[in-house]
Amino acid sequence: MSLFSIGLSGLNTAQNALTTTGHNFANSATEGYSRQNTIVASAGGQYTSQGFFGYGSNTTTVIRVYDEFLTGQLRGATSASSALSTYSDQISQIDNLLADQKGGLAPLMQKFFAAVQAVADTPADPAARQGMLSAGQALVGQVRSASNYFKQLQSGVNEQVGTAVTQVNAYTKQIANLNQEITKLKAASGGQPPNDLLDQRDQAVAELTKLVGAKVVVQDGGTYNVFVGNGQPLVMGSDSYDLKAVPSAADPNRTAVAYTLANGGVFESEAGAIAGGSLGGLLQFRSETLDAAQSAIGRLSLVIGQTFNDQHKLGVDLNGAIGTDMFQLGTATVLPNANNSVKTTVATASITNTSALTTSDYSLHFDGTNYTLTRLSDNQQVTAAVPAAGATYPLSFSADGFNVQINAAMGANDSFMIQPTRNAATGFDMAISDPAKVAAASPARADAAAANTGSGTASLSKVAPGFSLPAGKITAKYNGAGYDFTDSTGAALVPAPVGVPNGGNTDYTINGLTFSFGGTPSTGDSFTLSSNAGAVSNNGNALALAKLQTAKTIGGVSSYSDAYAQLVNDVGTRAKSIKIASTSQDSITTQIKTAQQSVSGVNMDEETVSMLKFQQLYQANARVIQTATTLFDTIIGIGR
C-alpha cells in the first residue's frame, strides 16, 4: 500500500476519463456515434489491524451509452419513412402529368369531341372535317406521350431497383466484415467491447434499413444476423448473401429482386415480399400505382378507338363509301414465363369487348391437371378451371373483354402473363388522313312520296354492324295493315321484311338497316328507302359520333371522361394520402431519433462538465503524488 501508488491510480483513471471525454467531443458530429463512458471501480483495500486501507481506483472498461430498444425502433421508423418518401416522390410525377389542365389528356378529349360536333354542325365543310382529323391526331399523340412517359417511369424504376440492390449488397458486406472484426477484437481483448466498431455496424444497419426493411437478430456473442422479406438472410455472422436485380421471369421488361442462397442458387422474390426502405417504396409504387395507371391509359385508348371505329363504320363518307376505322388500336401483350418447361407452346390474346376490359394483368397457369385464368389485381379466378384431359388445341379462354388462345398443351406449372391493356396505348394512332373519308352521313334515308295523303313518317333508326347499302331504291307502300317492300324493278323483296312493334312505331330491318315507320299513313302512301351516298350535308352518323363523348362505354357505367377523371382522382387521392402518411411518419421518426439521441448522442454541455470534473480529478491526484513525494523526501532528510 502506497500513497504514491494510490495517487498514480487516480491519475491514470482521470487521464482515461479525459481521453474518453475528448473522444466524445471529437465525434460529436459523427453520424451514428454513441457517446462513451469510462467505468471506474475501486482497486480494493488491504487489511490491517486498523482496518482496510484502499489501493486507489482502476478503469475497468469503456462502454457506449446505447439503448437497443430505441435503436430498433429508429431502424423501423427510418425504413418506413424512406419507403413513403420514395413512393410520394414517384407518384407525384404521375399526379402532375394526369392533373395538368392545359397539357393533359382531358382538354384534348374535349377539343376532339368539339371538332366532331363541328362536323355534325357543318358536315359539308372540308375545314371542319380536317379540324376533326387534326384534333384526333393531337389526342392520339397525347395518349402515346402519356404511355411513353409511363414507360420511362418503368425504366427509371428498373434502374433505381438495380442501384438500390447494389447499395444493399455493399452494406451487407460491410456488416458481415464488421461482425468478423468485432468478434476478433472482443476475443483478443478479453471481452472488452470495441465501441467504435459497434457504432459503425449499427450505422451500416441504419443505412441498410433506409434502402430495405431489414430485420436484425442479435446472437449470443453480439453478432448481427440480418434478414429481409419472408426471412431470407442477408447477413449470417461473417457471411453475406447478395440480392440480385434480375429480369422478372413473368415479365422480362421489369426488374425484380432475387435472393442468393448459401449454395449459390438464386431465386426471385415473391410479389410484395420486399417491403420498407426506398427499394420497398419503389416496388410498391410500381405494383400499386404505375402499372394500374399505364393500363388505365391503355384501356382508355382501346375504348375510345374501338367504340369510335364501330360507330364510324356505320356511316358513309363523301365518296359514298361505308366508313372505315378512324383509329388504329394497340394490341394485348402475352409473355411466357422464363421458367416454362415447354417452350413450344405459344399463347396469343385479342381484345373482344373493350367495354368489359379492366386495368389488371392476368395469369394463365397450368398446374399439371387444370388450366386457370386469374385476374392478378384481386387474385380472382375469372374462368372455370379447364381440365387438360380431353382438351383439344388450340384451346381458348375468354374473360373480361379479351380472349387467350394456346396452340398446344402447357407443361406442369408453366404460365403466361397476359396484359390486355398495359402497352395498348403505344399503338394508338389515326387510321385515316383524308377529310373526305370522315363518314359523317347516315348510310340510308327514307323519303316520303309527294302524293302521300296521310301523316305517316319513316326514318332510319338503327344501323347494325356489317350492314350493306341498298343497291337501288326500295319502295315501302302502306297496305292498310303494314308495309309492302319492292325493289327498283317493282319486284317484292325476298325475304320480305317483318314488322316489329316498337312503341307507337313499327320497325323493319333490311340488310342491317332498321327503318322505323310511325304516324298515321293512308292506304297507298309510300316511302322511298335509298342509299345516302352523295348526301354531303347529312350529319346522321356525325351526331352519333358526337354522342359517344357522354355514352357509358366502359362497363356500361362510365364515359371516356368519367374513366379518365376516375384515374386522375384515384392517383391524386393516393398521392395526397401517401404524402400525408410520409409527413406523419417523418414526424414519428424525428421523435424516436430525438429520444435515441437523448440517450446516445453527445451533449456538449454534459461533456464540458465531465471534462472539468476529470480535470480537477487529475489535478487532485497529481497533488496526492506531489504530497507523497514531499513526505518521502522528508523521511529521507531525517535519516541524514
DRENFI-592778 format. One record per residue (C-alpha): residue in one letter; x, y, z. Coordinates in nm, 3 decimals, padded with zeros to 5 digits. Layout:
# DRENFI-592778
- a/X/Y/Z
...
***
This chain:
# DRENFI-592778
- m/00.000/00.000/00.000
- s/00.149/00.335/-00.105
- l/00.017/00.689/-00.116
- f/00.219/00.733/-00.432
- s/00.053/00.427/-00.594
- i/-00.291/00.547/-00.493
- g/-00.227/00.887/-00.648
- l/-00.089/00.727/-00.961
- s/-00.400/00.505/-00.998
- g/-00.623/00.809/-00.962
- l/-00.407/00.997/-01.212
- n/-00.444/00.714/-01.465
- t/-00.817/00.695/-01.404
- a/-00.858/01.069/-01.459
- q/-00.646/01.054/-01.772
- n/-00.855/00.767/-01.914
- a/-01.177/00.955/-01.839
- l/-01.038/01.270/-02.004
- t/-00.939/01.064/-02.309
- t/-01.293/00.926/-02.339
- t/-01.444/01.272/-02.297
- g/-01.211/01.411/-02.562
- h/-01.313/01.125/-02.792
- n/-01.678/01.220/-02.738
- f/-01.602/01.581/-02.824
- a/-01.417/01.480/-03.140
- n/-01.708/01.263/-03.261
- s/-01.995/01.488/-03.162
- a/-02.076/01.538/-03.533
- t/-02.008/01.179/-03.638
- e/-02.324/01.016/-03.773
- g/-02.417/00.707/-03.571
- y/-02.168/00.771/-03.293
- s/-02.278/00.678/-02.940
- r/-02.120/00.868/-02.655
- q/-01.888/00.663/-02.439
- n/-01.836/00.643/-02.062
- t/-01.528/00.531/-01.869
- i/-01.628/00.285/-01.600
- v/-01.419/00.333/-01.284
- a/-01.406/00.090/-00.991
- s/-01.225/00.079/-00.660
- a/-00.899/-00.115/-00.662
- g/-00.991/-00.271/-00.329
- g/-00.808/-00.248/00.003
- q/-00.554/-00.415/00.234
- y/-00.649/-00.540/00.577
- t/-00.461/-00.407/00.876
- s/-00.531/-00.411/01.243
- q/-00.662/-00.062/01.198
- g/-00.898/-00.166/00.914
- f/-00.889/-00.183/00.533
- f/-00.686/00.078/00.353
- g/-00.763/00.132/-00.016
- y/-00.539/00.072/-00.315
- g/-00.694/00.351/-00.522
- s/-00.901/00.309/-00.838
- n/-00.893/00.119/-01.165
- t/-01.054/00.172/-01.507
- t/-01.249/-00.144/-01.578
- t/-01.385/-00.069/-01.927
- v/-01.516/00.193/-02.167
- i/-01.877/00.141/-02.274
- r/-02.102/00.322/-02.518
- v/-02.430/00.463/-02.393
- y/-02.671/00.257/-02.602
- d/-03.042/00.168/-02.591
- e/-03.112/-00.137/-02.805
- f/-03.490/-00.088/-02.792
- l/-03.477/00.274/-02.913
- t/-03.224/00.185/-03.182
- g/-03.450/-00.093/-03.310
- q/-03.748/00.142/-03.312
- l/-03.547/00.400/-03.503
- r/-03.449/00.145/-03.767
- g/-03.812/00.051/-03.830
- a/-03.928/00.413/-03.836
- t/-03.648/00.517/-04.072
- s/-03.731/00.230/-04.307
- a/-04.099/00.331/-04.316
- s/-04.010/00.698/-04.372
- s/-03.780/00.611/-04.661
- a/-04.044/00.390/-04.825
- l/-04.318/00.653/-04.801
- s/-04.089/00.934/-04.914
- t/-03.983/00.736/-05.221
- y/-04.342/00.639/-05.301
- s/-04.454/01.001/-05.263
- d/-04.178/01.133/-05.491
- q/-04.263/00.881/-05.761
- i/-04.642/00.910/-05.755
- s/-04.625/01.291/-05.765
- q/-04.481/01.262/-06.118
- i/-04.789/01.075/-06.239
- d/-05.021/01.307/-06.049
- n/-04.865/01.612/-06.211
- l/-04.898/01.458/-06.558
- l/-05.260/01.349/-06.528
- a/-05.390/01.658/-06.349
- d/-05.240/01.908/-06.595
- q/-05.539/02.115/-06.703
- k/-05.357/02.264/-07.002
- g/-05.136/01.990/-07.141
- g/-05.315/01.683/-07.008
- l/-05.542/01.437/-07.182
- a/-05.875/01.577/-07.061
- p/-05.863/01.907/-07.256
- l/-05.761/01.725/-07.575
- m/-06.058/01.488/-07.544
- q/-06.281/01.794/-07.507
- k/-06.126/01.955/-07.817
- f/-06.162/01.637/-08.020
- f/-06.531/01.598/-07.947
- a/-06.584/01.970/-08.005
- a/-06.433/01.910/-08.351
- v/-06.666/01.610/-08.402
- q/-06.962/01.834/-08.314
- a/-06.835/02.093/-08.562
- v/-06.852/01.827/-08.836
- a/-07.206/01.742/-08.721
- d/-07.296/02.109/-08.749
- t/-07.140/02.157/-09.094
- p/-07.076/01.813/-09.248
- a/-07.010/01.955/-09.596
- d/-06.731/02.184/-09.473
- p/-06.388/02.035/-09.557
- a/-06.226/02.261/-09.296
- a/-06.444/02.114/-09.021
- r/-06.354/01.762/-09.132
- q/-05.983/01.848/-09.139
- g/-06.017/02.007/-08.796
- m/-06.165/01.684/-08.664
- l/-05.872/01.481/-08.801
- s/-05.620/01.728/-08.660
- a/-05.787/01.716/-08.317
- g/-05.782/01.337/-08.337
- q/-05.412/01.341/-08.420
- a/-05.345/01.566/-08.119
- l/-05.545/01.328/-07.899
- v/-05.362/01.014/-08.007
- g/-05.032/01.199/-07.977
- q/-05.106/01.291/-07.618
- v/-05.219/00.936/-07.536
- r/-04.896/00.795/-07.680
- s/-04.696/01.063/-07.499
- a/-04.855/00.962/-07.168
- s/-04.786/00.597/-07.244
- n/-04.422/00.673/-07.328
- y/-04.390/00.872/-07.007
- f/-04.516/00.573/-06.810
- k/-04.266/00.354/-06.993
- q/-03.989/00.594/-06.895
- l/-04.105/00.573/-06.534
- q/-04.099/00.193/-06.558
- s/-03.746/00.210/-06.696
- g/-03.649/00.454/-06.421
- v/-03.786/00.221/-06.154
- n/-03.587/-00.066/-06.305
- e/-03.267/00.138/-06.287
- q/-03.335/00.254/-05.933
- v/-03.407/-00.102/-05.822
- g/-03.071/-00.209/-05.963
- t/-02.893/00.080/-05.790
- a/-03.064/00.008/-05.458
- v/-02.972/-00.361/-05.477
- t/-02.607/-00.268/-05.537
- q/-02.610/-00.041/-05.232
- v/-02.780/-00.306/-05.018
- n/-02.509/-00.555/-05.108
- a/-02.236/-00.306/-05.017
- y/-02.386/-00.256/-04.670
- t/-02.443/-00.627/-04.607
- k/-02.078/-00.698/-04.691
- q/-01.973/-00.419/-04.455
- i/-02.191/-00.559/-04.174
- a/-02.053/-00.910/-04.226
- n/-01.695/-00.777/-04.218
- l/-01.767/-00.577/-03.903
- n/-01.920/-00.885/-03.740
- q/-01.597/-01.071/-03.804
- e/-01.374/-00.785/-03.689
- i/-01.575/-00.724/-03.371
- t/-01.561/-01.092/-03.280
- k/-01.184/-01.097/-03.326
- l/-01.125/-00.782/-03.121
- k/-01.350/-00.896/-02.838
- a/-01.165/-01.225/-02.821
- a/-00.825/-01.054/-02.829
- s/-00.919/-00.801/-02.560
- g/-01.074/-01.046/-02.320
- g/-01.429/-00.944/-02.399
- q/-01.385/-00.564/-02.400
- p/-01.633/-00.401/-02.641
- p/-01.484/-00.228/-02.949
- n/-01.730/00.058/-02.919
- d/-01.644/00.245/-03.236
- l/-01.678/-00.067/-03.449
- l/-02.011/-00.140/-03.280
- d/-02.126/00.208/-03.376
- q/-02.004/00.158/-03.732
- r/-02.201/-00.164/-03.756
- d/-02.517/00.000/-03.620
- q/-02.472/00.284/-03.865
- a/-02.432/00.039/-04.153
- v/-02.755/-00.132/-04.045
- a/-02.926/00.208/-04.021
- e/-02.820/00.290/-04.378
- l/-02.934/-00.054/-04.491
- t/-03.282/-00.002/-04.343
- k/-03.314/00.320/-04.542
- l/-03.286/00.100/-04.851
- v/-03.490/-00.203/-04.745
- g/-03.693/-00.319/-04.447
- a/-03.431/-00.542/-04.286
- k/-03.474/-00.728/-03.957
- v/-03.180/-00.766/-03.717
- v/-03.139/-01.064/-03.483
- v/-02.862/-01.034/-03.224
- q/-02.683/-01.359/-03.148
- d/-02.547/-01.455/-02.805
- g/-02.197/-01.331/-02.891
- g/-02.333/-00.997/-03.011
- t/-02.311/-01.090/-03.380
- y/-02.579/-00.942/-03.605
- n/-02.782/-01.163/-03.838
- v/-02.984/-00.962/-04.089
- f/-03.293/-01.088/-04.272
- v/-03.520/-00.942/-04.537
- g/-03.854/-01.031/-04.696
- n/-04.001/-01.354/-04.561
- g/-03.691/-01.442/-04.361
- q/-03.429/-01.460/-04.634
- p/-03.081/-01.398/-04.488
- l/-02.867/-01.106/-04.597
- v/-02.605/-01.149/-04.325
- m/-02.527/-01.456/-04.118
- g/-02.229/-01.392/-03.896
- s/-01.932/-01.316/-04.119
- d/-02.115/-01.429/-04.436
- s/-02.326/-01.203/-04.656
- y/-02.574/-01.308/-04.924
- d/-02.625/-01.069/-05.213
- l/-02.955/-00.957/-05.354
- k/-02.977/-00.966/-05.732
- a/-03.154/-00.730/-05.971
- v/-03.282/-00.967/-06.240
- p/-03.540/-00.955/-06.520
- s/-03.868/-01.089/-06.384
- a/-03.945/-01.440/-06.502
- a/-04.308/-01.339/-06.558
- d/-04.229/-01.008/-06.732
- p/-03.876/-00.953/-06.863
- n/-03.947/-00.582/-06.910
- r/-03.940/-00.521/-06.535
- t/-03.655/-00.568/-06.289
- a/-03.726/-00.795/-05.994
- v/-03.528/-00.864/-05.677
- a/-03.383/-01.211/-05.629
- y/-03.218/-01.376/-05.329
- t/-02.887/-01.561/-05.319
- l/-02.883/-01.888/-05.127
- a/-02.598/-02.039/-04.930
- n/-02.547/-02.298/-05.205
- g/-02.512/-02.022/-05.465
- g/-02.862/-02.062/-05.605
- v/-03.070/-01.758/-05.698
- f/-03.448/-01.732/-05.682
- e/-03.684/-01.443/-05.745
- s/-03.867/-01.287/-05.452
- e/-04.243/-01.309/-05.438
- a/-04.455/-01.005/-05.513
- g/-04.480/-00.785/-05.203
- a/-04.210/-00.974/-05.011
- i/-03.963/-00.685/-05.029
- a/-04.106/-00.403/-04.819
- g/-03.974/-00.097/-04.642
- g/-03.695/00.138/-04.738
- s/-03.657/00.311/-05.072
- l/-03.645/-00.026/-05.252
- g/-03.974/-00.136/-05.096
- g/-04.127/00.203/-05.178
- l/-04.024/00.171/-05.543
- l/-04.168/-00.178/-05.577
- q/-04.490/-00.078/-05.401
- f/-04.529/00.229/-05.624
- r/-04.482/00.018/-05.935
- s/-04.729/-00.253/-05.837
- e/-04.998/-00.030/-05.683
- t/-04.992/00.283/-05.897
- l/-04.766/00.282/-06.203
- d/-04.889/-00.047/-06.351
- a/-05.254/00.046/-06.297
- a/-05.212/00.398/-06.441
- q/-05.034/00.267/-06.750
- s/-05.304/00.004/-06.801
- a/-05.580/00.263/-06.748
- i/-05.441/00.481/-07.027
- g/-05.415/00.172/-07.246
- r/-05.775/00.076/-07.174
- l/-05.894/00.431/-07.247
- s/-05.718/00.427/-07.585
- l/-05.881/00.094/-07.671
- v/-06.229/00.206/-07.566
- i/-06.209/00.539/-07.748
- g/-06.066/00.379/-08.059
- q/-06.293/00.075/-08.075
- t/-06.624/00.247/-07.996
- f/-06.543/00.534/-08.232
- n/-06.441/00.293/-08.507
- d/-06.756/00.085/-08.459
- q/-06.979/00.389/-08.496
- h/-06.772/00.539/-08.778
- k/-06.821/00.221/-08.982
- l/-07.199/00.272/-08.957
- g/-07.188/00.582/-09.176
- v/-07.083/00.682/-09.527
- d/-06.815/00.927/-09.633
- l/-06.812/01.196/-09.902
- n/-06.724/00.934/-10.163
- g/-07.034/00.733/-10.081
- a/-06.828/00.452/-09.927
- i/-06.902/00.291/-09.594
- g/-06.682/00.430/-09.320
- t/-06.362/00.255/-09.217
- d/-06.163/00.257/-08.893
- m/-06.088/00.609/-08.771
- f/-05.818/00.489/-08.527
- q/-05.550/00.225/-08.523
- l/-05.554/00.029/-08.198
- g/-05.286/-00.127/-07.984
- t/-05.284/-00.494/-07.901
- a/-05.277/-00.713/-07.593
- t/-04.940/-00.843/-07.474
- v/-04.871/-01.205/-07.382
- l/-04.545/-01.301/-07.210
- p/-04.431/-01.659/-07.149
- n/-04.272/-01.724/-06.812
- a/-03.897/-01.764/-06.846
- n/-03.916/-02.083/-06.635
- n/-04.169/-02.259/-06.858
- s/-04.065/-02.617/-06.923
- v/-04.242/-02.635/-07.260
- k/-04.104/-02.362/-07.482
- t/-04.302/-02.451/-07.794
- t/-04.643/-02.362/-07.653
- v/-04.748/-02.020/-07.778
- a/-05.025/-01.805/-07.632
- t/-05.193/-01.516/-07.812
- a/-05.451/-01.268/-07.685
- s/-05.704/-01.047/-07.858
- i/-05.949/-00.783/-07.740
- t/-06.311/-00.888/-07.786
- n/-06.508/-00.629/-07.586
- t/-06.343/-00.303/-07.482
- s/-06.636/-00.216/-07.256
- a/-06.561/-00.516/-07.032
- l/-06.185/-00.457/-07.002
- t/-06.024/-00.395/-06.665
- t/-05.686/-00.243/-06.586
- s/-05.549/-00.565/-06.440
- d/-05.294/-00.815/-06.568
- y/-05.383/-01.185/-06.581
- s/-05.202/-01.515/-06.537
- l/-05.280/-01.826/-06.738
- h/-05.144/-02.117/-06.532
- f/-05.136/-02.491/-06.572
- d/-05.093/-02.692/-06.252
- g/-05.048/-03.023/-06.431
- t/-05.419/-03.103/-06.426
- n/-05.622/-02.787/-06.493
- y/-05.581/-02.458/-06.674
- t/-05.680/-02.148/-06.476
- l/-05.701/-01.782/-06.573
- t/-05.651/-01.549/-06.276
- r/-05.701/-01.173/-06.251
- l/-05.395/-01.052/-06.061
- s/-05.541/-00.728/-05.922
- d/-05.768/-00.921/-05.683
- n/-05.627/-01.272/-05.732
- q/-05.966/-01.396/-05.854
- q/-06.007/-01.686/-06.097
- v/-06.212/-01.540/-06.384
- t/-06.290/-01.860/-06.575
- a/-06.383/-02.207/-06.464
- a/-06.086/-02.442/-06.444
- v/-06.039/-02.625/-06.775
- p/-05.915/-02.986/-06.741
- a/-05.624/-03.075/-06.965
- a/-05.761/-03.427/-07.004
- g/-05.954/-03.445/-07.328
- a/-05.874/-03.085/-07.426
- t/-05.834/-03.005/-07.795
- y/-05.597/-02.741/-07.926
- p/-05.597/-02.458/-07.999
- l/-05.762/-02.403/-07.661
- s/-05.931/-02.071/-07.584
- f/-06.011/-01.885/-07.262
- s/-06.233/-01.575/-07.255
- a/-06.294/-01.326/-06.974
- d/-06.316/-00.954/-06.903
- g/-06.331/-00.847/-07.266
- f/-06.040/-01.046/-07.408
- n/-05.962/-01.393/-07.538
- v/-05.649/-01.603/-07.486
- q/-05.559/-01.898/-07.704
- i/-05.283/-02.156/-07.670
- n/-05.171/-02.366/-07.964
- a/-05.059/-02.671/-07.765
- a/-05.051/-02.821/-07.417
- m/-04.855/-02.642/-07.147
- g/-04.610/-02.807/-06.909
- a/-04.689/-02.855/-06.541
- n/-04.656/-02.524/-06.352
- d/-04.597/-02.331/-06.675
- s/-04.768/-01.993/-06.705
- f/-04.823/-01.692/-06.929
- m/-04.866/-01.330/-06.825
- i/-05.146/-01.157/-07.016
- q/-05.151/-00.778/-07.026
- p/-05.464/-00.680/-07.221
- t/-05.421/-00.303/-07.180
- r/-05.072/-00.235/-07.039
- n/-04.899/-00.143/-07.366
- a/-05.205/-00.079/-07.583
- a/-05.167/00.299/-07.588
- t/-04.836/00.280/-07.776
- g/-05.020/00.151/-08.084
- f/-05.294/00.417/-08.074
- d/-05.293/00.628/-08.393
- m/-05.508/00.778/-08.664
- a/-05.609/00.535/-08.942
- i/-05.728/00.796/-09.194
- s/-05.588/01.129/-09.303
- d/-05.826/01.220/-09.587
- p/-06.109/01.452/-09.472
- a/-06.334/01.304/-09.741
- k/-06.319/00.968/-09.564
- v/-06.489/01.101/-09.250
- a/-06.815/00.907/-09.251
- a/-07.046/01.181/-09.122
- a/-07.361/01.080/-09.310
- s/-07.615/00.812/-09.224
- p/-07.591/00.525/-09.474
- a/-07.953/00.539/-09.587
- r/-08.253/00.767/-09.598
- a/-08.631/00.744/-09.612
- d/-08.823/00.999/-09.825
- a/-09.200/01.035/-09.824
- a/-09.376/01.036/-10.163
- a/-09.516/01.374/-10.259
- a/-09.860/01.217/-10.319
- n/-09.898/01.084/-09.965
- t/-10.223/01.190/-09.800
- g/-10.171/01.051/-09.450
- s/-09.943/01.166/-09.166
- g/-09.714/00.864/-09.178
- t/-09.343/00.902/-09.104
- a/-09.034/00.694/-09.182
- s/-08.672/00.727/-09.079
- l/-08.353/00.527/-09.043
- s/-08.344/00.440/-08.672
- k/-08.064/00.186/-08.637
- v/-07.764/00.060/-08.826
- a/-07.616/-00.279/-08.740
- p/-07.250/-00.371/-08.788
- g/-07.197/-00.547/-09.119
- f/-07.486/-00.369/-09.291
- s/-07.493/-00.320/-09.667
- l/-07.614/-00.019/-09.860
- p/-07.933/-00.056/-10.067
- a/-07.834/-00.149/-10.423
- g/-08.115/00.066/-10.554
- k/-08.426/00.241/-10.439
- i/-08.667/00.041/-10.227
- t/-09.032/00.138/-10.210
- a/-09.231/00.082/-09.890
- k/-09.606/00.106/-09.960
- y/-09.871/00.105/-09.689
- n/-10.139/-00.160/-09.748
- g/-10.372/-00.061/-09.465
- a/-10.218/-00.301/-09.214
- g/-09.846/-00.275/-09.282
- y/-09.590/-00.205/-09.550
- d/-09.503/-00.396/-09.864
- f/-09.147/-00.361/-09.992
- t/-09.044/-00.372/-10.357
- d/-08.715/-00.309/-10.529
- s/-08.643/-00.070/-10.815
- t/-08.786/-00.318/-11.067
- g/-09.112/-00.349/-10.877
- a/-09.039/-00.700/-10.751
- a/-09.115/-00.783/-10.391
- l/-08.816/-00.805/-10.162
- v/-08.714/-01.158/-10.071
- p/-08.720/-01.233/-09.789
- a/-08.996/-00.988/-09.707
- p/-08.910/-00.758/-09.411
- v/-09.111/-00.837/-09.099
- g/-09.253/-00.554/-08.892
- v/-09.156/-00.543/-08.522
- p/-09.362/-00.319/-08.292
- n/-09.150/-00.055/-08.120
- g/-09.373/00.164/-07.905
- g/-09.601/00.358/-08.137
- n/-09.383/00.272/-08.437
- t/-09.309/-00.040/-08.637
- d/-08.952/-00.133/-08.728
- y/-08.843/-00.311/-09.046
- t/-08.485/-00.430/-09.091
- i/-08.331/-00.464/-09.439
- n/-07.970/-00.581/-09.471
- g/-07.879/-00.446/-09.128
- l/-08.062/-00.114/-09.174
- t/-08.362/-00.064/-08.947
- f/-08.630/00.179/-09.063
- s/-08.891/00.298/-08.817
- f/-09.239/00.375/-08.952
- g/-09.486/00.578/-08.745
- g/-09.770/00.826/-08.764
- t/-10.099/00.756/-08.937
- p/-10.040/00.673/-09.302
- s/-10.319/00.636/-09.556
- t/-10.355/00.326/-09.763
- g/-10.138/00.364/-10.070
- d/-09.895/00.608/-09.908
- s/-09.534/00.519/-09.983
- f/-09.178/00.594/-09.885
- t/-08.856/00.557/-10.082
- l/-08.566/00.393/-09.899
- s/-08.229/00.454/-10.061
- s/-07.856/00.488/-10.010
- n/-07.738/00.817/-09.868
- a/-07.427/00.822/-10.088
- g/-07.363/01.171/-10.214
- a/-07.556/01.336/-09.930
- v/-07.270/01.566/-09.833
- s/-07.484/01.769/-09.595
- n/-07.619/01.474/-09.397
- n/-07.492/01.457/-09.038
- g/-07.671/01.150/-08.903
- n/-07.359/00.949/-08.821
- a/-07.164/01.257/-08.706
- l/-07.432/01.321/-08.445
- a/-07.399/00.961/-08.327
- l/-07.021/01.003/-08.308
- a/-07.059/01.319/-08.100
- k/-07.288/01.140/-07.856
- l/-07.009/00.894/-07.775
- q/-06.849/01.161/-07.557
- t/-07.110/01.106/-07.286
- a/-07.209/00.747/-07.367
- k/-07.142/00.491/-07.092
- t/-06.896/00.293/-07.298
- i/-06.687/00.146/-07.015
- g/-06.860/-00.131/-06.826
- g/-07.192/00.036/-06.903
- v/-07.129/00.285/-06.621
- s/-06.852/00.522/-06.732
- s/-06.787/00.751/-07.026
- y/-06.442/00.834/-07.162
- s/-06.426/01.143/-06.945
- d/-06.559/00.955/-06.642
- a/-06.289/00.689/-06.675
- y/-06.013/00.946/-06.712
- a/-06.150/01.152/-06.425
- q/-06.157/00.839/-06.209
- l/-05.792/00.771/-06.295
- v/-05.695/01.128/-06.209
- n/-05.895/01.112/-05.887
- d/-05.752/00.774/-05.784
- v/-05.394/00.883/-05.844
- g/-05.449/01.225/-05.687
- t/-05.616/01.079/-05.379
- r/-05.343/00.820/-05.335
- a/-05.070/01.081/-05.389
- k/-05.224/01.303/-05.121
- s/-05.270/01.009/-04.884
- i/-04.910/00.894/-04.931
- k/-04.779/01.248/-04.880
- i/-04.975/01.286/-04.555
- a/-04.857/00.944/-04.437
- s/-04.499/01.036/-04.526
- t/-04.517/01.363/-04.333
- s/-04.671/01.185/-04.033
- q/-04.410/00.908/-04.042
- d/-04.127/01.162/-04.068
- s/-04.259/01.326/-03.752
- i/-04.264/00.990/-03.572
- t/-03.913/00.913/-03.692
- t/-03.790/01.250/-03.570
- q/-03.941/01.191/-03.226
- i/-03.781/00.848/-03.197
- k/-03.446/00.982/-03.315
- t/-03.467/01.261/-03.058
- a/-03.535/01.004/-02.785
- q/-03.249/00.787/-02.908
- q/-03.010/01.081/-02.926
- s/-03.110/01.194/-02.577
- v/-02.962/00.865/-02.459
- s/-02.675/00.805/-02.701
- g/-02.599/01.144/-02.852
- v/-02.310/01.364/-02.742
- n/-02.427/01.659/-02.532
- m/-02.160/01.928/-02.544
- d/-02.266/02.083/-02.213
- e/-02.255/01.749/-02.032
- e/-01.918/01.665/-02.181
- t/-01.781/02.005/-02.078
- v/-01.890/01.943/-01.720
- s/-01.733/01.596/-01.735
- m/-01.408/01.739/-01.867
- l/-01.389/01.994/-01.585
- k/-01.464/01.723/-01.330
- f/-01.198/01.487/-01.460
- q/-00.952/01.773/-01.498
- q/-00.995/01.853/-01.130
- l/-00.965/01.481/-01.052
- y/-00.639/01.470/-01.243
- q/-00.506/01.776/-01.063
- a/-00.612/01.638/-00.724
- n/-00.436/01.307/-00.783
- a/-00.128/01.490/-00.905
- r/-00.130/01.675/-00.573
- v/-00.151/01.339/-00.394
- i/00.160/01.224/-00.578
- q/00.330/01.552/-00.500
- t/00.243/01.513/-00.133
- a/00.373/01.157/-00.132
- t/00.699/01.279/-00.287
- t/00.733/01.554/-00.025
- l/00.673/01.308/00.259
- f/00.926/01.068/00.115
- d/01.184/01.347/00.086
- t/01.118/01.448/00.447
- i/01.174/01.093/00.567
- i/01.499/01.075/00.369
- g/01.606/01.405/00.522
- i/01.551/01.277/00.878
- g/01.777/00.982/00.807
- r/02.061/01.216/00.713
***
